[in-house]
C-alpha cells in the first residue's frame, strides 16, 4: 500500500466517513452506508469503487448485495492510521451522527442485506 493512496482515500469526506463506519462495524452493505450517510446510492457506490480499486477495502457478493470491509491485508501502519482516526472520530460530527443513523436504521440487514 502506497501511503499516497491511503491518504487520498482519507482526504475525501464521504470516503473517510465510510471508512470510519467500516472500521467500527467490520462489514457493511451499500444500503447501510447509503442510510448512515444519507447519500444517494450512486455516490456511495462510486466512492466504494475507488476504495476497492486502491486496495483499501474488499467486497463480497451475497445474492444481489455487495458487502464491504477494510482489507485485512493492509500493512500494519495503514491499519494503525485507520484505527487511530476512528478512535478520534467516534465522538465528533459527522461520525457520531453516522453511527447513530446506522444504529437507528429500520429493518437493518443481518449480513443478508435487504432480502
Secondary structure, DSSP 8 states (H G I E B T S, - for coil): --HHHHHHHHHSHHHHHHHHHHHHHSEEEHHHHHHHHT--HHHHHHHHHHHHHHTSEEEEEETTEEEEEE-TTS-HHHHHHHHHHHHHHTTSTTHHHHHHHHHT-TT--SSSTT-
